[in-house]
Amino acid sequence: MAEQANNPVFQIQRVYTKDLSLEQPNSPQILLEQEQPKVDINLGLEAQPVADGVFEVSVVATVHTKVKDKTLFLVEAKQAGIFEIRNIPEDQVNPIIGIACPQIVYPYLRAVVADVISRAGFPPVHLAEVNFQAMYEAQLQQQQQQGGNGGSPIITSA
């Protein structure tokens, strides 16, 4: 039994939509515009400890679509997951939180964003696939260049 207590654990407890908003501030007039809209997409990651060995990892997307200088629609979505991570070497925990967890949560975020945009009456915007390993490594490198302590680039304390 003591052997099992030290086995590595990586489990999804739950995946959920934490925050979602849609704005169409210039409707209905802007819907008559014939010009092709410009789409700007931003992604971010957040992680925080929830309890001992339990973390909430969120992927955040902002989709801002404009025609000329006016907003057609703005979607902000935060998809989160609660993950149990225990008995894993400390140097491997941050990459799991920064790479593996977002890879699990991101497909749910993509579906939520596409769905809310199509329900708003627009062709769905499909978020591109993301290489979370490259994103994590870039954040780590940036943190090291800024004299960071080499910890996780995304974990914030609760």
N, C-alpha and C positions, 0 to 999 in steps of 0.2 A: 504494500500500500504506500509506503514512504517513497518507493521508486516512482509511482504514478504522480505523486505530489510534485515532483521535480521535472516532469515531462514538459516540453515546450507547448504552449497553448497560444493559438491564434484563431479566434472565433468571431464571427459576426453576430452581435446580439440583436441588432435592429438597423434597418435603413429607412429613412423617412425624409419627407420634405419639411425643412425647418422654417423656411421663409419663402414667400412667393408674392411678387407684385407685378401688375401690368398697368401701364398708363398709356392712354391715347389722348393726350391733351389737346390735339388740334383736329380731332374728329368732330363732325363729319367732313368739313371743308377739305382737309388734306387728302381725303380718300378720292377726290375728283382729280387730283394731280396725275398726269400721265408720265411724269419723269421717273426714271429708275431710282429706287431708294439706295442710300449708302448704308451699309450695315457695319457696325463697330462692335466687336465682341471682346470682352475682357474676362479672364478666368483668375481665380485665386483659391488658395487653400488656407484652411484654419484647422488647428488641432489643439485640444486641451484635455488635460486629465479630468476624469469624472470621479473616479475612485481608484483605489490601489489596483493597478494592472488593467484599468478600464479607461479607454480614451474615446472622445468624440472627435471624429474627423469630418470636416465639411469641405465641399467643393462649391464655390460660389461663381455664378455666371451673370454677367450683365450684357444684355443685347440691346444696343441703342440703334434704332433705325431712323434715318432722317431723309427728307426730301428737301433739297436746297438747304436752308438752315433751320427748318422746322422739324420737330420730332413727329415721326409717324407713329412709332410705338417704342416703349421702353419696358423691357422685362428684366427683373432682378430675381434670381432664384438661388436658394441655398439648399443643397441636398446634403444630408448628414448621415453618418453611420456611427454606431456604438460598437467598438471592438474590444474584445478581451485579449490582452497581450501579456502573457506571464512566462516566466522561466526562460526567457530569451536573452542571450548576451546583450549587454547594454549598448554595445556598438552597432547592434543590428536593429534595435527598437526604432530609432529615428528613420532609417530607410524604410522600414515596414510602414510606419505612420505616414511618411512622405511619398511613398511610391505604391505599395501594395493596397493600402486602404483607399486612396483616391481612385485607383483603377477599378475597385469594386463599386464605389459610389457613383462614379462618373456616368456610366450608362443610364442610371436612373435619372440623373440630372438632364442628360440629353433628351430623354423621353418627355420629361416634365416641360422643358422649354419648348420643344417642338409642339407638344399638345396645347399648351396655353396660347401659343402664337396662332395655331390653326383655329382654336376656339374663339380667338379674337377676330377671326375673319380674314386672316392673311395666310399666304402660303407658308408652311412651316419652315423655320430656320433650323437646319441640322448642324449642330456643333461638330466641328472636326474632331477626329481622333486626337488624343493628346499623349505624348510620350512623357509620362510623369517621372520617369527616371532621369531624363535629360533636364526636365524642369527642376527637379530636386537638386541635381548636381550643379546646375547653374546658380540656384539660390545659395547652395553651400559655398561655392566658389566666390560669389559676391560677398557673402558674409565674412569669409576668410580675408578677402582683400580689404574689407573695412575694419579689420582687426577684431573680428568676433571671436568668441571662445570656442568655436567649432561644434557647438550644440546643434540642435535641430533648427533649421531656418523657419519652421512654421509653428512650432509648439508655443502656445501662449498659456500663461498660468490662469487658472480659473479665478 
